[in-house]
Amino acid sequence: MPNHEQIGKSLAGVKRVSDLIEESKDWVIERWLERVKANAELRAVNLSDPERKDHVPDLLDEAVARACGHQTKAEERQKAAERHGTLRYHQGYSVPMLILEAHLLQDVIAECIRDNILVIDLSSLMPEIAKISAIVIAELEESARAYMKQYEWRSSRPEARPR
């Protein structure tokens, strides 16, 4: 039977999902950016790398904080999501493109978890994945709402309609 010292050593390498994502944030962002740029539909909108990943670092920070149970400033995140949706509207994105970006981010987060499954505290796995996913989806919903407000405003103005 292992003693307390052996148990402590075996648990020393164990990480919560939120810790893993926080430590891997740059990798997640870069891998997500690679996938976005490899997607023909998203690549059709000509943006610089900083323009593409404008919101992703803060979104990951928010997701990690919420997964850890920290209080976050929901109003600030909502405003950031609204700015993101408005920006993507003016950059020429469509709502399906917003969804695709979020889907690619979820895929990369899942890949990060899969590749590190042997060091993850399994008791944190499902609850933290659910919380992180909920944050990504909540931001997507807010971004899509802001996008649609821009679209509706533009559509309601006769001088703004295409001829």
C-alpha positions as CSV (number, residue, x, y, z in Angstrom):
1,M,0.0,0.0,0.0
2,P,1.4,3.4,-0.9
3,N,2.4,5.8,1.9
4,H,1.4,9.5,2.0
5,E,4.7,10.6,0.4
6,Q,4.2,8.2,-2.6
7,I,0.6,9.4,-3.0
8,G,1.8,13.1,-2.9
9,K,4.4,12.4,-5.5
10,S,2.0,10.6,-7.8
11,L,-0.5,13.5,-7.5
12,A,2.2,16.2,-8.0
13,G,1.8,16.0,-11.8
14,V,-2.0,16.0,-11.7
15,K,-3.6,19.1,-13.1
16,R,-7.1,20.5,-13.2
17,V,-8.4,21.1,-16.7
18,S,-8.5,24.8,-16.0
19,D,-4.8,24.8,-15.0
20,L,-4.0,22.9,-18.2
21,I,-5.8,25.4,-20.4
22,E,-4.3,28.3,-18.6
23,E,-0.8,26.9,-19.0
24,S,-1.5,26.0,-22.6
25,K,-3.2,29.2,-23.5
26,D,-0.6,30.3,-26.1
27,W,-0.7,26.8,-27.7
28,V,-4.5,26.8,-27.8
29,I,-4.6,30.3,-29.4
30,E,-1.9,29.4,-32.0
31,R,-3.5,26.1,-32.9
32,W,-6.9,27.7,-33.2
33,L,-5.5,30.4,-35.4
34,E,-3.9,27.8,-37.7
35,R,-7.2,26.1,-38.0
36,V,-9.1,29.3,-38.7
37,K,-6.5,30.3,-41.4
38,A,-6.8,26.8,-42.9
39,N,-10.5,27.1,-43.3
40,A,-11.4,28.4,-46.7
41,E,-14.6,30.1,-45.6
42,L,-12.9,32.0,-42.7
43,R,-9.8,32.7,-44.8
44,A,-12.0,34.4,-47.4
45,V,-12.2,37.4,-45.0
46,N,-8.8,39.0,-45.1
47,L,-7.7,39.8,-41.5
48,S,-4.4,40.0,-39.8
49,D,-3.5,37.5,-37.1
50,P,-4.1,40.0,-34.3
51,E,-7.5,40.9,-35.8
52,R,-8.5,37.3,-36.0
53,K,-7.5,36.4,-32.4
54,D,-8.6,39.7,-30.8
55,H,-11.0,38.2,-28.3
56,V,-9.6,34.7,-27.8
57,P,-7.0,35.4,-25.1
58,D,-9.6,37.2,-22.9
59,L,-12.2,34.5,-23.6
60,L,-9.8,31.8,-22.4
61,D,-9.0,33.8,-19.3
62,E,-12.7,34.1,-18.5
63,A,-13.4,30.4,-19.1
64,V,-10.5,29.4,-16.9
65,A,-11.6,31.8,-14.1
66,R,-15.2,30.6,-14.2
67,A,-14.1,26.9,-14.3
68,C,-12.1,27.5,-11.1
69,G,-15.2,29.0,-9.5
70,H,-13.8,32.6,-9.5
71,Q,-16.2,35.5,-9.8
72,T,-15.8,37.3,-13.0
73,K,-17.1,40.6,-14.3
74,A,-20.0,39.3,-16.4
75,E,-20.8,42.8,-17.6
76,E,-17.2,43.3,-19.0
77,R,-17.4,39.9,-20.8
78,Q,-20.8,40.7,-22.2
79,K,-19.5,44.0,-23.6
80,A,-16.4,42.2,-25.0
81,A,-18.6,39.7,-26.7
82,E,-20.8,42.5,-28.1
83,R,-17.8,44.3,-29.4
84,H,-16.6,41.0,-31.0
85,G,-19.9,40.4,-32.8
86,T,-20.1,44.0,-34.0
87,L,-16.5,43.9,-35.2
88,R,-17.0,40.6,-37.0
89,Y,-20.1,42.1,-38.8
90,H,-18.1,45.1,-40.0
91,Q,-15.2,42.8,-41.0
92,G,-17.5,40.8,-43.3
93,Y,-18.2,37.7,-41.3
94,S,-21.5,35.9,-41.3
95,V,-23.2,34.3,-38.3
96,P,-22.2,30.8,-39.5
97,M,-18.6,32.0,-39.5
98,L,-19.0,33.2,-35.9
99,I,-20.2,29.7,-35.0
100,L,-17.4,28.1,-36.9
101,E,-14.8,30.1,-35.0
102,A,-16.3,29.0,-31.7
103,H,-16.5,25.4,-32.9
104,L,-12.8,25.4,-33.9
105,L,-11.9,26.8,-30.5
106,Q,-13.9,24.0,-28.7
107,D,-12.1,21.5,-30.9
108,V,-8.6,22.8,-30.0
109,I,-9.5,22.9,-26.3
110,A,-10.7,19.2,-26.6
111,E,-7.4,18.3,-28.4
112,C,-5.4,20.0,-25.6
113,I,-7.3,18.0,-23.0
114,R,-7.0,14.7,-25.0
115,D,-3.3,15.1,-25.5
116,N,-2.8,15.7,-21.7
117,I,-5.4,13.3,-20.3
118,L,-2.7,11.4,-18.3
119,V,-2.0,14.4,-16.2
120,I,-5.6,15.6,-15.7
121,D,-7.3,15.3,-12.3
122,L,-10.3,13.3,-13.5
123,S,-12.5,14.7,-10.8
124,S,-12.2,18.1,-12.5
125,L,-12.6,16.8,-16.1
126,M,-16.3,16.9,-16.7
127,P,-17.3,19.8,-14.5
128,E,-14.6,22.1,-15.9
129,I,-15.1,21.1,-19.5
130,A,-18.8,21.9,-19.1
131,K,-18.0,25.3,-17.6
132,I,-15.5,26.2,-20.2
133,S,-17.9,25.1,-23.0
134,A,-20.7,27.1,-21.4
135,I,-18.5,30.3,-21.5
136,V,-17.5,29.8,-25.1
137,I,-21.2,29.2,-26.1
138,A,-22.4,32.2,-24.0
139,E,-19.9,34.5,-25.7
140,L,-21.0,33.1,-29.1
141,E,-24.6,33.9,-28.3
142,E,-23.8,37.5,-27.2
143,S,-21.6,38.0,-30.3
144,A,-24.3,36.7,-32.5
145,R,-26.9,39.0,-30.9
146,A,-24.7,42.0,-31.4
147,Y,-24.0,41.0,-35.0
148,M,-27.7,40.7,-35.7
149,K,-28.3,44.1,-34.1
150,Q,-25.8,45.6,-36.6
151,Y,-27.5,43.7,-39.5
152,E,-31.0,44.8,-38.5
153,W,-29.9,48.4,-38.0
154,R,-28.2,48.4,-41.4
155,S,-31.3,46.7,-43.1
156,S,-33.7,49.2,-41.6
157,R,-31.9,52.2,-43.2
158,P,-32.9,52.6,-46.8
159,E,-29.6,54.5,-47.7
160,A,-27.6,51.6,-46.3
161,R,-29.3,48.8,-48.3
162,P,-27.3,47.6,-51.3
163,R,-28.7,48.6,-54.7
